[in-house]
Amino acid sequence: METGERAPMTGAQSLLAALEHAGVEVIFGIPGAANLPVYDLLFDSPIRHILVRHEQGAGHAAEGYAVATGKVGVCLTTSGPGATNLVTALADAYMDSVPIVAITGQVASTAVGTDAFQEADVRGITMPITKHNFMVTHTADIAQAIKDAFHIASTGRPGPVLVDITKDALASSAVFEWPKTYNLPGYKPTLKPHVRQIREAARMIAAAERPVFYIGGGVIRSGASAQLRALVKDTGIPVVATLMAQGAFPSSDPLFYGMPGMHGTVAAVGALQRSDLLIAIGARFDDRVTGRLDAFAPGAAVIHADIDPAEIGKNRAADLPIVGDAKAVLIELDKALATETMQDLSPWRAFLDSLRRRYPLTLDEDTEDGKLSPQRVIQRLGEIAGPQSVFVTGVGQHQMWSSHFLPHDHPGHWVTSGGLGTMGFCLPALMGAKVGRPDACVWGIDGDGSFQMTQQELTTCSLNDIPVKVAIINNNVLGMIRQHQKLFYGKRYSNSDLFTDSLPDFCKLAEAMGAHAIRVRTPEELDPAIEEAMAINDRPVLVEFQVARDAMVWPMVPAGSSPDNMNIGFGVSPRWEEEAS
């Protein structure tokens, strides 16, 4: 259908026509009474629909698709419980600035507010966790709502947008016309930074003796990795990157000092704590990075650049605020610094290099009873799969180990749940990433607890020819919970034990859902199992690694503590000043 063509259509026809105009290629969803008019037409639509097993899976799959491709992910559910099952995924996307559009069915407009069957005020429920949401009650308004939703989701600071459409709006008819303009008065994200702020930032950077780039997920969302690499090459300024920014700057580069924060590297935390200037780009100073705010980076001035002005000064006061898109900010900073004379940063880099040498990340040894080191499993998986692979994780200890021990050299190759920390994220997001990047090697790394929350989507992958590879780091416990109970609750392991190696039997479970299954119990089986999984590309593969139950994530800054109180293992803290001297 050509842009501007007018024809009488039902609301369902208008919705699918609008989605085609918006460039949608795939939708993750589940039908129900309120959205059946749409599903009737999807039967003949060129848009690929993937029938998930739970609406939360549809939302996370849309997230995985969006992060892996840079496009807007789309999910579709019915009213009531179908819509409320999306809440976790919407909150996750909102926290991590992931562009998705969620389309929910709603009861007929005449029944809204009557507590009709499967009615829920999904617009009210999701208002705090969406960038914007719409309720469409008239067929003629569907196309405009969809056009606006995709624009809002993908521009400025990206995020989830919900479009709730009543059943009578889907069933009624109206003339369809794809709008030529947006109907968004007041929505004008600032993309270009102010020239005076850029000049002042360049002056501050040139004068600093211990500057550090503190990079957040905004650099990934902006597609600004190349510009960041260019600026670091020109200035020689050290880089640390948050959990959501892994891959924004190559982890193999000598100027990359790792991830800061609660489970960051000693070098990254030391870089922030001893810096005299933080150059924060697309980061939000969240509590997992800062710890106790009044003790965070106490000697540093702050340049804070972000496309969302609400983030600037929200947690840490900015000495120089810059509102703008990360790519534009980095380009303009590079230009402005070309006329400045930088300080000699070699002593500063030498200090950070000494921290990295003295406090490297360490691997646990395999246990005497033959249990595998989980860190070594993840490291070997990354080495065999290689930096060109896409890695998706759940949430827990395995997520932190994956952030440290996998190769992160490319943007868009790391998909995880950061701000919300959603267990169950891995498998559906892995599915979405593989759908978006069908020619890539896409690995999921999940915990046995996290995997069981959305494991049913393995069936979805099998039935839809989505050959994902998922590694389960099985320690038979809720590992991060157990770690906190060990350190802070007197080893009172209340309800964190998942009991035995055999319940569930992950391999039988995977085979029952159509996947190839491999179990790894010994170090000798490790490499062959990963290589076997790498060779299978015609169906999903699940590899269960039985690992030690008491492995810990180190380093660690206790919640609410000063980053200077970082533990590198059972109360031992880095000796910062000894290194500085």
LOTIMI-565975 format. One record per residue (C-alpha): residue number from 0; residue in three letters; y, x, z. Coordinates in steps of 0.02 Angstrom, whole numbers, plus 50000, padded with zeros to 5 digits. Last residue first. Example, Ala and Ser with C-alpha at 12.3 -4.5 7.8 and 13.67 -1.06 7.14 Angstrom:
BEGIN
> num,residuo,y,x,z
> 1,SER,49947,50684,50357
> 0,ALA,49775,50615,50390
//
This chain:
BEGIN
> num,residuo,y,x,z
> 580,SER,50307,52627,52302
> 579,ALA,50284,52459,52216
> 578,GLU,50097,52468,52245
> 577,GLU,50120,52491,52431
> 576,GLU,50248,52352,52422
> 575,TRP,50126,52227,52351
> 574,ARG,49977,52257,52465
> 573,PRO,49866,52120,52397
> 572,SER,49792,52004,52528
> 571,VAL,49618,52004,52606
> 570,GLY,49581,51841,52697
> 569,PHE,49410,51802,52626
> 568,GLY,49432,51873,52450
> 567,ILE,49585,51909,52345
> 566,ASN,49692,51803,52458
> 565,MET,49873,51765,52410
> 564,ASN,49990,51757,52559
> 563,ASP,50135,51823,52453
> 562,PRO,50118,51662,52353
> 561,SER,50187,51575,52509
> 560,SER,50076,51434,52569
> 559,GLY,50076,51249,52528
> 558,ALA,49898,51256,52462
> 557,PRO,49811,51420,52503
> 556,VAL,49843,51553,52368
> 555,MET,49677,51604,52293
> 554,PRO,49612,51753,52196
> 553,TRP,49468,51715,52183
> 552,VAL,49362,51563,52141
> 551,MET,49206,51568,52248
> 550,ALA,49019,51573,52210
> 549,ASP,48919,51482,52343
> 548,ARG,48804,51375,52234
> 547,ALA,48739,51516,52124
> 546,VAL,48709,51462,51945
> 545,GLN,48585,51356,51846
> 544,PHE,48656,51358,51669
> 543,GLU,48621,51196,51576
> 542,VAL,48650,51208,51389
> 541,LEU,48684,51045,51298
> 540,VAL,48686,51042,51108
> 539,PRO,48753,50902,50999
> 538,ARG,48679,50882,50824
> 537,ASP,48679,50968,50654
> 536,ASN,48764,51130,50704
> 535,ILE,48630,51227,50797
> 534,ALA,48649,51417,50779
> 533,MET,48779,51434,50917
> 532,ALA,48662,51346,51038
> 531,GLU,48525,51473,51003
> 530,GLU,48651,51615,51026
> 529,ILE,48703,51544,51194
> 528,ALA,48522,51528,51248
> 527,PRO,48476,51703,51188
> 526,ASP,48622,51777,51286
> 525,LEU,48578,51698,51454
> 524,GLU,48387,51698,51458
> 523,GLU,48373,51873,51530
> 522,PRO,48496,51828,51669
> 521,THR,48378,51692,51730
> 520,ARG,48378,51501,51744
> 519,VAL,48446,51441,51577
> 518,ARG,48398,51266,51519
> 517,ILE,48421,51214,51337
> 516,ALA,48442,51038,51270
> 515,HIS,48463,50970,51093
> 514,ALA,48557,50806,51099
> 513,GLY,48502,50628,51059
> 512,MET,48551,50540,51220
> 511,ALA,48374,50547,51293
> 510,GLU,48373,50733,51251
> 509,ALA,48531,50758,51352
> 508,LEU,48459,50666,51503
> 507,LYS,48297,50763,51491
> 506,CYS,48398,50925,51490
> 505,PHE,48513,50869,51629
> 504,ASP,48370,50827,51747
> 503,PRO,48473,50727,51870
> 502,LEU,48412,50766,51994
> 501,SER,48309,50922,51960
> 500,ASP,48409,51066,52030
> 499,THR,48438,50973,52192
> 498,PHE,48570,50907,52311
> 497,LEU,48742,50860,52240
> 496,ASP,48817,50930,52400
> 495,SER,49003,50892,52425
> 494,ASN,48980,50744,52541
> 493,SER,49036,50833,52699
> 492,TYR,49005,51019,52693
> 491,ARG,49070,51065,52865
> 490,LYS,49092,51251,52833
> 489,GLY,49232,51260,52962
> 488,TYR,49351,51150,52865
> 487,PHE,49474,51274,52789
> 486,LEU,49377,51410,52698
> 485,LYS,49205,51334,52678
> 484,GLN,49269,51157,52655
> 483,HIS,49393,51221,52526
> 482,GLN,49254,51309,52430
> 481,ARG,49141,51156,52444
> 480,ILE,49276,51047,52367
> 479,MET,49298,51172,52226
> 478,GLY,49111,51176,52194
> 477,LEU,49061,50994,52201
> 476,VAL,48883,51052,52224
> 475,ASN,48721,51077,52128
> 474,ASN,48783,51242,52054
> 473,ASN,48764,51185,51874
> 472,ILE,48888,51263,51753
> 471,ILE,48852,51140,51613
> 470,ALA,48886,51212,51441
> 469,VAL,48928,51087,51304
> 468,LYS,48915,51112,51117
> 467,VAL,48981,50973,51006
> 466,PRO,48895,50917,50847
> 465,ILE,48987,50753,50813
> 464,ASP,48866,50656,50702
> 463,ASN,48927,50485,50761
> 462,LEU,48768,50430,50851
> 461,SER,48745,50598,50938
> 460,CYS,48927,50614,50992
> 459,THR,48932,50437,51061
> 458,THR,48770,50469,51156
> 457,LEU,48852,50623,51234
> 456,GLU,48991,50502,51284
> 455,GLN,48878,50438,51423
> 454,GLN,48911,50595,51523
> 453,THR,49082,50535,51578
> 452,MET,49078,50558,51768
> 451,GLN,48916,50657,51768
> 450,PHE,48999,50804,51681
> 449,SER,49126,50830,51821
> 448,GLY,48992,50849,51954
> 447,ASP,48879,50964,51853
> 446,GLY,49030,51067,51802
> 445,ASP,49093,51077,51624
> 444,ILE,49124,51202,51486
> 443,GLY,49143,51120,51316
> 442,TRP,49126,51225,51161
> 441,VAL,49200,51191,50988
> 440,CYS,49155,51303,50842
> 439,ALA,49279,51247,50711
> 438,ASP,49241,51156,50548
> 437,PRO,49256,50982,50623
> 436,ARG,49426,51015,50703
> 435,GLY,49494,50841,50741
> 434,VAL,49323,50765,50771
> 433,LYS,49276,50920,50871
> 432,ALA,49431,50904,50980
> 431,GLY,49398,50720,51011
> 430,MET,49219,50752,51065
> 429,LEU,49273,50893,51179
> 428,ALA,49402,50776,51255
> 427,PRO,49261,50651,51288
> 426,LEU,49151,50787,51366
> 425,CYS,49281,50881,51467
> 424,PHE,49392,50753,51555
> 423,GLY,49263,50693,51680
> 422,MET,49358,50768,51826
> 421,THR,49543,50744,51796
> 420,GLY,49661,50877,51865
> 419,LEU,49816,50769,51846
> 418,GLY,49934,50911,51800
> 417,GLY,49811,51020,51707
> 416,SER,49670,50937,51611
> 415,THR,49600,51057,51482
> 414,VAL,49599,51099,51297
> 413,TRP,49615,51282,51244
> 412,HIS,49607,51329,51059
> 411,GLY,49773,51246,51017
> 410,PRO,49867,51411,51026
> 409,HIS,49766,51569,50988
> 408,ASP,49719,51724,51088
> 407,HIS,49639,51647,51242
> 406,PRO,49473,51738,51266
> 405,LEU,49373,51661,51408
> 404,PHE,49361,51745,51579
> 403,HIS,49519,51691,51668
> 402,SER,49551,51510,51615
> 401,SER,49363,51482,51609
> 400,TRP,49343,51539,51789
> 399,MET,49478,51415,51841
> 398,GLN,49397,51273,51744
> 397,HIS,49223,51315,51809
> 396,GLN,49288,51298,51987
> 395,GLY,49342,51119,51958
> 394,VAL,49405,51013,51814
> 393,GLY,49323,50988,51645
> 392,THR,49345,51113,51507
> 391,VAL,49372,51125,51319
> 390,PHE,49361,51288,51221
> 389,VAL,49400,51301,51035
> 388,SER,49319,51452,50952
> 387,GLN,49418,51584,50858
> 386,PRO,49420,51694,51014
> 385,GLY,49232,51727,51006
> 384,ALA,49076,51621,51035
> 383,ILE,48978,51773,51097
> 382,GLU,49117,51846,51204
> 381,GLY,49172,51678,51271
> 380,LEU,48995,51627,51318
> 379,ARG,48970,51798,51397
> 378,GLN,49124,51775,51507
> 377,ILE,49073,51599,51555
> 376,VAL,48899,51652,51609
> 375,ARG,48969,51806,51697
> 374,GLN,49087,51699,51799
> 373,PRO,48946,51581,51846
> 372,SER,48838,51725,51912
> 371,LEU,48661,51666,51882
> 370,LYS,48534,51620,52014
> 369,GLY,48385,51739,52019
> 368,ASP,48338,51730,52203
> 367,GLU,48430,51893,52232
> 366,THR,48590,51821,52165
> 365,ASP,48674,51870,52001
> 364,GLU,48826,51973,52044
> 363,ASP,48996,51893,52059
> 362,LEU,49123,51945,51929
> 361,THR,49291,52021,51970
> 360,LEU,49468,51995,51906
> 359,PRO,49561,52158,51923
> 358,TYR,49663,52203,52077
> 357,ARG,49703,52390,52069
> 356,ARG,49716,52402,51881
> 355,ARG,49815,52241,51859
> 354,LEU,49930,52285,52003
> 353,SER,49960,52458,51930
> 352,ASP,50000,52381,51761
> 351,LEU,50127,52270,51847
> 350,PHE,50213,52421,51924
> 349,ALA,50207,52516,51759
> 348,ARG,50285,52366,51670
> 347,TRP,50430,52370,51791
> 346,PRO,50451,52558,51776
> 345,SER,50447,52542,51584
> 344,LEU,50581,52407,51579
> 343,ASP,50726,52519,51531
> 342,GLN,50871,52397,51525
> 341,MET,50905,52304,51364
> 340,THR,51055,52332,51251
> 339,GLU,51115,52170,51172
> 338,THR,51150,52130,50988
> 337,ALA,50971,52085,50944
> 336,LEU,50962,51985,51105
> 335,ALA,51060,51841,51026
> 334,LYS,50941,51826,50878
> 333,ASP,50787,51830,50987
> 332,LEU,50863,51701,51104
> 331,GLU,50901,51586,50957
> 330,ILE,50722,51589,50896
> 329,LEU,50651,51567,51071
> 328,VAL,50764,51418,51108
> 327,ALA,50726,51334,50941
> 326,LYS,50539,51350,50971
> 325,ALA,50552,51288,51149
> 324,ASP,50652,51132,51101
> 323,GLY,50814,51118,51195
> 322,VAL,50904,51101,51361
> 321,ILE,50951,51268,51436
> 320,PRO,50991,51281,51621
> 319,LEU,51058,51445,51691
> 318,ASP,51048,51480,51877
> 317,ALA,50911,51348,51885
> 316,ALA,50866,51269,52051
> 315,ARG,50678,51257,52078
> 314,ASN,50589,51090,52090
> 313,LYS,50688,50965,51986
> 312,GLY,50817,51094,51930
> 311,ILE,50773,51071,51748
> 310,GLU,50631,50947,51730
> 309,ALA,50742,50796,51699
> 308,PRO,50823,50887,51553
> 307,ASP,50661,50873,51454
> 306,ILE,50665,50996,51308
> 305,ASP,50650,51139,51430
> 304,ALA,50734,51307,51460
> 303,HIS,50753,51372,51638
> 302,ILE,50840,51538,51665
> 301,VAL,50810,51580,51847
> 300,ALA,50876,51719,51958
> 299,ALA,50738,51804,52052
> 298,GLY,50730,51882,52225
> 297,PRO,50633,51745,52313
> 296,ALA,50503,51717,52176
> 295,PHE,50424,51575,52276
> 294,ALA,50448,51577,52464
> 293,ASP,50563,51425,52473
> 292,LEU,50448,51333,52353
> 291,ARG,50288,51351,52452
> 290,GLY,50156,51366,52317
> 289,THR,50249,51398,52154
> 288,VAL,50115,51385,52021
> 287,ARG,50007,51244,52089
> 286,ASP,50166,51161,52152
> 285,ASP,50239,51135,51979
> 284,PHE,50382,51244,51918
> 283,ARG,50402,51140,51759
> 282,ALA,50367,51258,51616
> 281,GLY,50428,51243,51436
> 280,ILE,50510,51415,51441
> 279,ALA,50548,51493,51610
> 278,ILE,50638,51660,51599
> 277,LEU,50622,51719,51779
> 276,LEU,50740,51859,51825
> 275,ASP,50733,51984,51971
> 274,SER,50544,51983,51974
> 273,ARG,50443,52035,52125
> 272,GLN,50360,51868,52163
> 271,LEU,50344,51816,51981
> 270,ALA,50262,51976,51921
> 269,GLY,50158,51986,52079
> 268,VAL,50084,51815,52043
> 267,ALA,50041,51871,51867
> 266,ALA,49971,52041,51923
> 265,VAL,49868,51963,52063
> 264,THR,49791,51842,51940
> 263,GLY,49811,51657,51963
> 262,HIS,49709,51538,52069
> 261,MET,49854,51457,52163
> 260,GLY,49984,51513,52039
> 259,PRO,50007,51632,51894
> 258,MET,49897,51650,51740
> 257,GLY,49876,51821,51661
> 256,TYR,49973,51981,51642
> 255,PHE,50005,51977,51455
> 254,LEU,50102,52130,51398
> 253,PRO,49942,52223,51355
> 252,ASP,49897,52087,51228
> 251,SER,49718,52021,51241
> 250,SER,49773,51859,51323
> 249,PRO,49871,51821,51165
> 248,PHE,50028,51720,51200
> 247,ALA,50028,51529,51188
> 246,GLY,49839,51542,51206
> 245,GLN,49839,51481,51386
> 244,ALA,49996,51376,51410
> 243,MET,49920,51230,51506
> 242,LEU,49851,51344,51642
> 241,THR,50019,51432,51656
> 240,ALA,50068,51587,51559
> 239,VAL,50132,51756,51619
> 238,VAL,50224,51873,51502
> 237,PRO,50301,52047,51524
> 236,ILE,50463,52087,51429
> 235,GLY,50446,52216,51290
> 234,THR,50602,52149,51205
> 233,ASP,50565,52141,51018
> 232,LYS,50377,52116,51037
> 231,VAL,50406,51984,51169
> 230,LEU,50526,51891,51054
> 229,ALA,50405,51896,50907
> 228,ARG,50258,51838,51011
> 227,LEU,50361,51693,51078
> 226,GLN,50415,51642,50903
> 225,ALA,50234,51643,50844
> 224,SER,50183,51536,50993
> 223,ALA,50317,51404,50965
> 222,GLY,50213,51256,50910
> 221,SER,50321,51146,51021
> 220,ARG,50172,51077,51117
> 219,ILE,50107,51253,51148
> 218,VAL,50277,51318,51208
> 217,GLY,50295,51162,51316
> 216,GLY,50133,51208,51403
> 215,GLY,50223,51335,51511
> 214,ILE,50278,51515,51494
> 213,TYR,50357,51618,51634
> 212,PHE,50430,51764,51538
> 211,VAL,50466,51904,51660
> 210,PRO,50621,52007,51697
> 209,ARG,50620,52156,51816
> 208,GLU,50772,52264,51774
> 207,ALA,50882,52122,51714
> 206,ALA,51046,52158,51623
> 205,ALA,50980,52120,51448
> 204,ILE,50902,51958,51509
> 203,MET,51063,51898,51592
> 202,ARG,51167,51937,51437
> 201,ALA,51041,51850,51323
> 200,ALA,51042,51698,51437
> 199,GLU,51232,51694,51430
> 198,ARG,51229,51695,51241
> 197,ILE,51095,51560,51235
> 196,GLN,51194,51452,51356
> 195,ARG,51349,51470,51250
> 194,VAL,51255,51424,51091
> 193,HIS,51190,51260,51163
> 192,PRO,51005,51234,51130
> 191,LYS,50947,51135,50977
> 190,LEU,50817,51000,51006
> 189,THR,50905,50873,51116
> 188,PRO,50802,50715,51114
> 187,LYS,50894,50563,51043
> 186,TYR,50827,50397,51108
> 185,GLY,50984,50298,51145
> 184,PRO,50948,50159,51020
> 183,LEU,50766,50164,50966
> 182,ASN,50735,50046,50821
> 181,TYR,50672,50176,50700
> 180,THR,50712,50169,50515
> 179,LYS,50628,50124,50350
> 178,PRO,50515,49994,50428
> 177,TRP,50346,49959,50347
> 176,GLU,50360,49779,50288
> 175,PHE,50233,49643,50322
> 174,VAL,50277,49460,50301
> 173,ALA,50202,49359,50443
> 172,SER,50035,49288,50496
> 171,SER,49957,49240,50663
> 170,ALA,49794,49312,50730
> 169,LEU,49858,49479,50799
> 168,ALA,50014,49399,50875
> 167,ASP,49902,49263,50948
> 166,LYS,49795,49396,51032
> 165,THR,49942,49479,51116
> 164,ILE,49982,49659,51074
> 163,ASP,50006,49797,51205
> 162,VAL,50073,49959,51129
> 161,LEU,50060,50107,51247
> 160,VAL,50146,50274,51222
> 159,PRO,50075,50438,51288
> 158,GLY,50178,50597,51289
> 157,PRO,50274,50726,51192
> 156,ARG,50436,50800,51260
> 155,GLY,50554,50770,51115
> 154,THR,50452,50698,50973
> 153,SER,50269,50652,50952
> 152,ALA,50245,50502,51066
> 151,ILE,50417,50428,51032
> 150,HIS,50394,50435,50843
> 149,PHE,50219,50365,50850
> 148,ALA,50275,50220,50960
> 147,ASP,50428,50181,50853
> 146,LYS,50324,50160,50695
> 145,ILE,50194,50058,50789
> 144,ALA,50324,49943,50868
> 143,GLN,50413,49918,50702
> 142,ALA,50250,49869,50615
> 141,ILE,50200,49747,50752
> 140,ASP,50364,49650,50766
> 139,ALA,50327,49519,50630
> 138,THR,50169,49467,50720
> 137,HIS,50264,49413,50875
> 136,THR,50207,49445,51056
> 135,VAL,50217,49635,51058
> 134,MET,50224,49720,51228
> 133,PHE,50287,49897,51213
> 132,ASN,50269,50055,51316
> 131,HIS,50365,50216,51340
> 130,LYS,50330,50392,51402
> 129,THR,50183,50320,51493
> 128,ILE,50126,50346,51673
> 127,PRO,50257,50248,51773
> 126,MET,50251,50099,51652
> 125,THR,50062,50092,51651
> 124,ILE,50031,49949,51771
> 123,GLY,50181,49850,51713
> 122,ARG,50128,49860,51532
> 121,VAL,49948,49830,51578
> 120,ASP,49990,49666,51662
> 119,ALA,49808,49614,51661
> 118,GLU,49723,49464,51584
> 117,GLN,49535,49465,51562
> 116,PHE,49521,49276,51583
> 115,ALA,49693,49202,51613
> 114,ASP,49791,49243,51770
> 113,THR,49928,49125,51710
> 112,GLY,50061,49258,51678
> 111,VAL,50022,49277,51493
> 110,ALA,49928,49123,51432
> 109,THR,50054,49067,51300
> 108,SER,50066,49247,51238
> 107,ALA,49880,49248,51201
> 106,VAL,49781,49373,51303
> 105,GLN,49815,49557,51270
> 104,GLY,49737,49689,51160
> 103,THR,49780,49870,51194
> 102,ILE,49842,50005,51078
> 101,ALA,49856,50179,51154
> 100,VAL,49963,50305,51060
> 99,ILE,49936,50486,51107
> 98,PRO,50050,50638,51116
> 97,VAL,49998,50751,51261
> 96,SER,50135,50799,51384
> 95,ASP,50014,50863,51519
> 94,MET,50063,50741,51657
> 93,TYR,50080,50595,51536
> 92,ALA,49915,50632,51450
> 91,ASP,49824,50631,51617
> 90,ALA,49910,50471,51672
> 89,LEU,49860,50389,51507
> 88,ALA,49681,50450,51526
> 87,THR,49669,50383,51704
> 86,VAL,49745,50214,51655
> 85,LEU,49632,50183,51506
> 84,ASN,49504,50084,51608
> 83,THR,49648,49964,51645
> 82,ALA,49656,49916,51462
> 81,GLY,49473,49874,51442
> 80,PRO,49474,49795,51614
> 79,GLY,49606,49668,51560
> 78,SER,49635,49671,51372
> 77,THR,49538,49758,51234
> 76,THR,49545,49941,51188
> 75,LEU,49607,50055,51050
> 74,CYS,49638,50243,51056
> 73,VAL,49747,50354,50947
> 72,GLY,49784,50540,50952
> 71,VAL,49950,50602,50880
> 70,LYS,49933,50763,50782
> 69,GLY,49938,50943,50846
> 68,THR,49756,50961,50795
> 67,ALA,49665,51024,50950
> 66,VAL,49786,50949,51075
> 65,ALA,49791,50779,50989
> 64,TYR,49603,50764,50962
> 63,GLY,49569,50811,51142
> 62,GLU,49695,50682,51202
> 61,ALA,49623,50545,51091
> 60,ALA,49451,50589,51160
> 59,HIS,49522,50575,51336
> 58,GLY,49585,50400,51301
> 57,ALA,49426,50341,51217
> 56,GLY,49320,50414,51357
> 55,GLN,49422,50316,51484
> 54,GLU,49378,50163,51378
> 53,HIS,49193,50189,51405
> 52,ARG,49046,50209,51286
> 51,VAL,49147,50262,51134
> 50,LEU,49141,50178,50963
> 49,ILE,49221,50299,50841
> 48,HIS,49329,50217,50708
> 47,ARG,49369,50307,50546
> 46,ILE,49518,50232,50456
> 45,PRO,49469,50182,50279
> 44,SER,49454,50002,50343
> 43,ASP,49313,49883,50293
> 42,PHE,49235,49849,50465
> 41,LEU,49404,49893,50543
> 40,LEU,49458,49720,50484
> 39,ASP,49343,49627,50605
> 38,TYR,49388,49754,50738
> 37,VAL,49572,49707,50729
> 36,PRO,49539,49520,50746
> 35,LEU,49420,49562,50889
> 34,ASN,49561,49637,50994
> 33,ALA,49572,49508,51134
> 32,ALA,49386,49470,51143
> 31,GLY,49331,49650,51158
> 30,PRO,49304,49800,51047
> 29,ILE,49290,49982,51107
> 28,GLY,49394,50131,51051
> 27,PHE,49427,50300,50973
> 26,ILE,49531,50293,50814
> 25,VAL,49529,50414,50667
> 24,GLU,49635,50451,50514
> 23,VAL,49806,50387,50568
> 22,GLY,49945,50436,50447
> 21,ALA,50080,50321,50517
> 20,HIS,50072,50217,50357
> 19,GLU,49886,50193,50389
> 18,LEU,49923,50137,50567
> 17,ALA,50052,50014,50501
> 16,ALA,49927,49941,50378
> 15,LEU,49800,49926,50519
> 14,LEU,49925,49835,50630
> 13,SER,49988,49723,50490
> 12,GLN,49811,49670,50449
> 11,ALA,49781,49627,50632
> 10,GLY,49945,49533,50639
> 9,THR,49892,49430,50490
> 8,MET,49975,49472,50327
> 7,PRO,50099,49398,50206
> 6,ALA,50153,49533,50085
> 5,ARG,50302,49648,50061
> 4,GLU,50291,49823,49989
> 3,GLY,50420,49939,50070
> 2,THR,50309,50092,50075
> 1,GLU,50168,50074,49950
> 0,MET,50000,50000,50000
//
